[in-house]
Amino acid sequence: PEQPSLEESDDLDVLMRRDAGEESDLDSQDEDGRRRRIGPVGHATALHFAVRRAFGARNERCAQLLLQHGADVNAARGDGVTALYICCANGHGDAAQVLLQHGATADMPSSEGLTPLYISCANGREVAAQLLLQHGADATKLMGNDTTPLLGAGWNGHEDVVRLLLSQGAAAAETSRAGVGATPLYVACLNGH
């Protein structure tokens, strides 16, 4: 299908006007339609805004246009959060796929040291986690909070994500320094899972 020109995209104009420097909180919508606050928007780019909601045809077209015309796929807000991180936090696997196809770094951490894989696993976003792993994300990487994607998934009871991470080499017996030596099994049981 033919790509629309920049002039044809009403969404692009709106996003460009809301680009970098807006100091408010970013509202996002997860795959179930629930509104979620992700954090400060300071220094957000138009691409951050394009992927923040469920990825419909208009948002996809807008993101594609931004990327085709030089948007930095790995640009981070003031808190180090990238567009890919936002997609993975909210389970927008289709948007994550577009970003990864355009060279998004699968393991780029936020300022807190949390990667898109960690946030997708902690939030139970299995499709996003699978995409990240297929694009080189490390299932065993220790996060800035001294935990791992497996501990995040176990803590929140996301059994399918736990299985996925174990199949990718995550260590079931590895302990977290943040959890006083807690294993994924321990934190899952502690939280009633």
Secondary structure, DSSP 8 states (H G I E B T S, - for coil): -----GGG-HHHHHHHHT-S---SEEEEE-TTS-EEEEEE-TT--HHHHHTSS---HHHHHHHHHHHHTT--TT-B-TTS-BHHHHHHHHT-HHHHHHHHHTT--TT---TTS--HHHHHHHTT-HHHHHHHHHTT--TT---TTS--HHHHHHHTT-HHHHHHHHHTT--TT--BTTTTSB-HHHHHHHTT-
